[in-house]
């Protein structure tokens, strides 16, 4: 395989715009199809399994997420951002990824009993040891991801992700129907990662002998190290609630909380990351033109919030019938948790958009410092809030996240050349329209007569969609046209 090199940063703006548009459509479009398939399977599985199964699985995910912060994707990002990335650099990256992930798998296997003792759940040991198999696949995903991202070729990635999502969905549904219980949640990601590793390697033609001679690769290691540091801080803030609650709550209560969190974080955890991958590659091309980076960031934030805000406000306004229809009667106690967590998610979504821009501008330390701030604020809030059970844990989100977002905004915007007023004016229309929509839907839910949950949910969704669309058409027509043009792959 010949060395993969990035196009020059000063390539024509129209060419880059077309590449970004194509990348967004392929990366997010097939992501949507893949996620729809995965969600159908996921929600069917949720109806079959119990909250306790999800509580046990959440306990293992704290360990898995922590070690996955160190699995080398920061090294892959360094290769994307690097000016030269010939075959030797690729082999060095492959060698780093292999050594790193074999080490992480061994650590997880050995530390599994300690995690089980902390949670006071012996079964956590076996679950974690089987999940250590996931690290074998990582090098065969991260290297081809870096090579394809350098070329802005997200079409092949999207195709592989769709096939692997299908494999994971089938494994999950098959395991649940076969009565595997919590092991269903372990088998599905193993199937997904295995298929993705094979598919990505074939798509990028990246199978090569690794090099364990790391001379000349110090920049990759340093960049990856800084990003890994930021990711560890991200772990401390993103997993602190489950880590803390896992010891205080029984598996059933923890399962109610984590499943509610999963439902409300679908957009920020499933849709925003692939868009951020495209954004990082695009920002890296524009890093020498700070004005272009600023304009791209503002436009990207505006488009994402156009979609995110009605999703969150809709979740909050329809949480009762939504939980009954999507999760089933056994999860009804999750409805108020979904309502309040959905209202907190817009802050999280906006905060996650900062890191790709500052990282691509050669300032990964900014996102690391932001993550460190969250790692200091959120765990303290969760430690205090958990003393009052689930209501206290939810209140901690609203106590800590506004301050965290404010600090991240103040620190990041000057680095990427964006003024606070510009960003606020850009995202204000979808925010205000979605809040108004949520109020209308909430009032409609209160006034509607008794009816079946499916019919009630369908009617509320229709009312919300019409209200939001009408508000944007009346007060933000240009923004609406811009989003439609992007979806239709027209020049915007």
HUSUL-V734326 format. One record per residue. N is the residue number from 0. RES is the residue in one letter. PSI is psi as a letter, one per 20 degrees, with the letter a starting at -180 (999 if undefined). OMEGA is omega as a letter, one per 40 degrees, with the letter a starting at -180 (NA if undefined). D_CENTER is the distance of its C-alpha to the mean C-alpha in whole Angstrom. Layout:
BEGIN
((N	RES	PSI	OMEGA	D_CENTER) (N	RES	PSI	OMEGA	D_CENTER))
END
This chain:
BEGIN
((0	X	p	a	31) (1	X	q	a	32) (2	X	q	i	30) (3	X	p	a	27) (4	X	q	a	27) (5	X	q	i	26) (6	X	r	a	27) (7	X	q	a	29) (8	X	h	a	27) (9	X	k	i	30) (10	X	q	a	30) (11	X	p	a	31) (12	X	h	a	28) (13	X	h	i	29) (14	X	g	i	28) (15	X	h	i	25) (16	X	g	i	24) (17	X	h	i	25) (18	X	g	a	22) (19	X	g	i	19) (20	X	g	i	20) (21	X	g	a	21) (22	X	g	i	17) (23	X	g	a	15) (24	X	g	i	17) (25	X	g	a	17) (26	X	g	a	13) (27	X	h	a	12) (28	X	g	i	16) (29	X	h	i	16) (30	X	g	i	12) (31	X	g	i	13) (32	X	g	i	16) (33	X	g	a	14) (34	X	h	i	12) (35	X	g	i	15) (36	X	g	a	17) (37	X	h	a	15) (38	X	h	i	15) (39	X	g	i	19) (40	X	g	a	19) (41	X	g	a	17) (42	X	h	i	18) (43	X	g	i	22) (44	X	g	i	21) (45	X	h	i	20) (46	X	h	a	24) (47	X	g	a	25) (48	X	r	a	24) (49	X	r	i	25) (50	X	h	i	23) (51	X	h	i	24) (52	X	g	a	22) (53	X	h	i	19) (54	X	g	i	20) (55	X	g	i	21) (56	X	h	i	18) (57	X	h	i	16) (58	X	g	i	19) (59	X	h	a	18) (60	X	h	i	15) (61	X	g	i	15) (62	X	g	a	17) (63	X	g	i	15) (64	X	g	i	12) (65	X	g	a	15) (66	X	h	i	17) (67	X	i	i	14) (68	X	i	a	13) (69	X	j	a	17) (70	X	j	i	16) (71	X	j	i	17) (72	X	h	i	14) (73	X	h	i	15) (74	X	g	i	19) (75	X	h	i	17) (76	X	h	i	16) (77	X	h	i	20) (78	X	h	i	21) (79	X	g	a	19) (80	X	i	a	21) (81	X	q	i	24) (82	X	g	a	27) (83	X	p	a	29) (84	X	m	i	27) (85	X	a	a	30) (86	X	h	a	30) (87	X	g	i	31) (88	X	h	i	28) (89	X	g	i	26) (90	X	h	i	28) (91	X	g	i	28) (92	X	g	i	24) (93	X	g	i	24) (94	X	g	i	27) (95	X	g	a	25) (96	X	h	a	22) (97	X	g	a	24) (98	X	g	a	26) (99	X	g	a	23) (100	X	h	i	21) (101	X	h	i	24) (102	X	g	i	25) (103	X	h	i	22) (104	X	g	i	23) (105	X	g	i	26) (106	X	g	a	25) (107	X	g	i	23) (108	X	g	a	26) (109	X	h	a	28) (110	X	i	a	26) (111	X	g	i	25) (112	X	h	i	29) (113	X	g	i	28) (114	X	g	i	25) (115	X	h	i	27) (116	X	h	a	29) (117	X	g	a	27) (118	X	i	a	26) (119	X	k	i	29) (120	X	n	a	28) (121	X	h	a	30) (122	X	i	i	28) (123	X	h	i	25) (124	X	g	a	27) (125	X	h	a	27) (126	X	g	a	23) (127	X	h	a	22) (128	X	h	i	25) (129	X	h	a	24) (130	X	i	i	20) (131	X	i	i	21) (132	X	h	a	22) (133	X	h	a	18) (134	X	h	i	19) (135	X	h	a	22) (136	X	h	a	19) (137	X	g	a	17) (138	X	h	a	20) (139	X	i	i	20) (140	X	g	a	17) (141	X	g	a	16) (142	X	g	i	20) (143	X	h	i	20) (144	X	g	a	16) (145	X	g	a	18) (146	X	g	i	21) (147	X	h	a	20) (148	X	h	i	17) (149	X	h	a	21) (150	X	j	a	22) (151	X	k	i	20) (152	X	n	a	20) (153	X	i	i	17) (154	X	g	a	19) (155	X	g	i	20) (156	X	g	a	16) (157	X	g	i	16) (158	X	g	i	19) (159	X	g	a	18) (160	X	h	i	14) (161	X	g	a	16) (162	X	g	a	19) (163	X	h	i	17) (164	X	h	i	15) (165	X	g	i	19) (166	X	g	i	20) (167	X	g	a	17) (168	X	g	i	18) (169	X	h	i	22) (170	X	g	a	22) (171	X	g	a	20) (172	X	g	i	23) (173	X	g	i	25) (174	X	g	a	25) (175	X	g	a	25) (176	X	h	i	28) (177	X	i	i	30) (178	X	k	a	29) (179	X	i	a	27) (180	X	c	a	26) (181	X	h	i	23) (182	X	i	i	23) (183	X	g	a	22) (184	X	i	i	18) (185	X	g	a	19) (186	X	h	a	21) (187	X	g	i	18) (188	X	h	i	15) (189	X	g	i	19) (190	X	g	a	20) (191	X	g	a	16) (192	X	h	a	16) (193	X	g	i	20) (194	X	g	i	20) (195	X	h	i	17) (196	X	g	i	19) (197	X	g	a	22) (198	X	g	a	21) (199	X	h	i	20) (200	X	g	i	23) (201	X	g	a	25) (202	X	g	a	23) (203	X	i	a	23) (204	X	l	a	27) (205	X	j	i	25) (206	X	o	a	27) (207	X	r	i	30) (208	X	p	i	31) (209	X	q	i	29) (210	X	p	i	31) (211	X	j	i	32) (212	X	o	a	34) (213	X	j	i	31) (214	X	p	a	34) (215	X	i	a	32) (216	X	k	a	29) (217	X	h	a	29) (218	X	h	i	27) (219	X	g	a	24) (220	X	g	a	24) (221	X	g	a	24) (222	X	g	i	21) (223	X	h	i	19) (224	X	g	i	21) (225	X	g	i	20) (226	X	h	i	16) (227	X	h	i	16) (228	X	g	i	18) (229	X	h	a	15) (230	X	h	i	13) (231	X	g	i	15) (232	X	h	i	16) (233	X	h	i	12) (234	X	g	a	13) (235	X	h	a	16) (236	X	h	a	14) (237	X	h	a	11) (238	X	i	a	13) (239	X	h	a	17) (240	X	g	a	17) (241	X	g	i	17) (242	X	g	a	19) (243	X	g	a	21) (244	X	h	a	21) (245	X	h	i	22) (246	X	h	a	25) (247	X	h	a	26) (248	X	q	i	25) (249	X	r	a	26) (250	X	h	a	24) (251	X	g	a	25) (252	X	g	i	24) (253	X	h	i	21) (254	X	h	i	20) (255	X	g	a	20) (256	X	g	a	18) (257	X	h	i	15) (258	X	h	i	15) (259	X	g	i	16) (260	X	g	i	13) (261	X	g	a	11) (262	X	g	a	13) (263	X	h	a	12) (264	X	j	a	8) (265	X	g	a	8) (266	X	g	a	8) (267	X	h	a	5) (268	X	h	a	3) (269	X	h	a	5) (270	X	h	a	7) (271	X	g	a	6) (272	X	g	i	4) (273	X	h	i	8) (274	X	h	i	10) (275	X	h	i	9) (276	X	g	i	11) (277	X	g	a	13) (278	X	g	a	14) (279	X	g	i	14) (280	X	g	a	17) (281	X	g	i	19) (282	X	h	a	19) (283	X	h	i	20) (284	X	h	a	23) (285	X	j	a	24) (286	X	h	i	24) (287	X	i	i	28) (288	X	n	a	28) (289	X	h	i	26) (290	X	h	i	27) (291	X	h	i	25) (292	X	g	a	22) (293	X	g	a	23) (294	X	g	i	23) (295	X	h	a	20) (296	X	g	a	18) (297	X	g	i	20) (298	X	g	i	20) (299	X	g	i	16) (300	X	g	a	15) (301	X	g	a	18) (302	X	g	a	17) (303	X	g	a	13) (304	X	h	i	15) (305	X	h	a	18) (306	X	h	a	15) (307	X	g	a	13) (308	X	g	i	16) (309	X	h	i	18) (310	X	g	a	15) (311	X	g	a	15) (312	X	h	i	19) (313	X	g	i	20) (314	X	g	a	18) (315	X	g	a	20) (316	X	h	a	23) (317	X	j	a	23) (318	X	h	a	22) (319	X	f	i	25) (320	X	h	a	26) (321	X	g	a	22) (322	X	g	i	22) (323	X	g	a	25) (324	X	g	a	24) (325	X	g	a	21) (326	X	h	a	21) (327	X	r	a	25) (328	X	h	a	28) (329	X	i	a	27) (330	X	j	a	24) (331	X	h	i	26) (332	X	i	i	25) (333	X	i	a	22) (334	X	g	i	22) (335	X	h	i	23) (336	X	g	i	20) (337	X	g	a	18) (338	X	g	a	20) (339	X	h	i	20) (340	X	h	i	16) (341	X	h	i	15) (342	X	h	i	18) (343	X	i	a	16) (344	X	h	i	12) (345	X	h	i	13) (346	X	g	i	14) (347	X	g	a	11) (348	X	g	i	9) (349	X	g	a	12) (350	X	h	a	12) (351	X	i	a	9) (352	X	i	a	11) (353	X	g	a	14) (354	X	g	a	13) (355	X	h	a	13) (356	X	g	a	16) (357	X	h	i	18) (358	X	g	a	17) (359	X	h	i	18) (360	X	j	i	21) (361	X	j	a	22) (362	X	l	a	21) (363	X	i	i	18) (364	X	h	i	20) (365	X	g	i	19) (366	X	h	i	16) (367	X	g	i	17) (368	X	h	i	20) (369	X	g	i	17) (370	X	h	i	15) (371	X	h	i	19) (372	X	g	i	19) (373	X	h	i	17) (374	X	h	i	18) (375	X	g	a	21) (376	X	g	a	21) (377	X	g	i	18) (378	X	h	i	20) (379	X	g	i	23) (380	X	g	a	22) (381	X	h	i	21) (382	X	g	i	24) (383	X	g	a	26) (384	X	h	a	25) (385	X	i	i	25) (386	X	h	i	28) (387	X	k	i	28) (388	X	b	a	26) (389	X	g	i	23) (390	X	h	i	25) (391	X	h	i	25) (392	X	h	i	21) (393	X	g	i	20) (394	X	h	i	23) (395	X	h	i	21) (396	X	g	a	18) (397	X	i	i	20) (398	X	h	a	23) (399	X	h	a	20) (400	X	h	i	17) (401	X	g	i	20) (402	X	g	i	21) (403	X	g	i	18) (404	X	g	a	17) (405	X	g	a	21) (406	X	g	i	21) (407	X	g	i	18) (408	X	g	i	19) (409	X	h	a	23) (410	X	h	a	22) (411	X	g	a	20) (412	X	g	i	22) (413	X	h	a	25) (414	X	h	a	23) (415	X	j	i	22) (416	X	k	a	25) (417	X	p	i	24) (418	X	q	a	26) (419	X	g	a	25) (420	X	h	i	27) (421	X	g	i	26) (422	X	g	a	22) (423	X	g	i	23) (424	X	h	a	26) (425	X	g	a	23) (426	X	i	a	20) (427	X	g	a	23) (428	X	g	i	24) (429	X	h	i	21) (430	X	g	a	21) (431	X	g	i	24) (432	X	h	a	25) (433	X	h	i	22) (434	X	g	i	23) (435	X	g	i	27) (436	X	g	i	25) (437	X	h	i	24) (438	X	g	i	28) (439	X	g	a	29) (440	X	g	i	27) (441	X	g	i	28) (442	X	g	i	32) (443	X	g	i	32) (444	X	h	a	31) (445	X	h	a	33) (446	X	h	a	36) (447	X	q	i	35) (448	X	r	i	38) (449	X	p	i	37) (450	X	r	i	35) (451	X	q	a	33) (452	X	h	a	29) (453	X	g	i	28) (454	X	g	a	31) (455	X	g	a	30) (456	X	g	i	26) (457	X	g	a	27) (458	X	g	i	29) (459	X	h	i	27) (460	X	g	i	24) (461	X	g	i	27) (462	X	g	a	29) (463	X	g	a	25) (464	X	g	i	25) (465	X	g	a	28) (466	X	g	a	28) (467	X	g	i	25) (468	X	g	a	26) (469	X	g	a	30) (470	X	g	i	29) (471	X	h	a	27) (472	X	h	a	30) (473	X	g	a	32) (474	X	i	a	30) (475	X	l	a	28) (476	X	g	a	29) (477	X	g	i	28) (478	X	g	a	25) (479	X	g	i	25) (480	X	h	i	27) (481	X	g	a	24) (482	X	g	i	21) (483	X	h	i	24) (484	X	h	i	25) (485	X	g	a	21) (486	X	h	a	21) (487	X	i	i	24) (488	X	k	i	24) (489	X	r	i	27) (490	X	p	a	28) (491	X	999	NA	26))
END
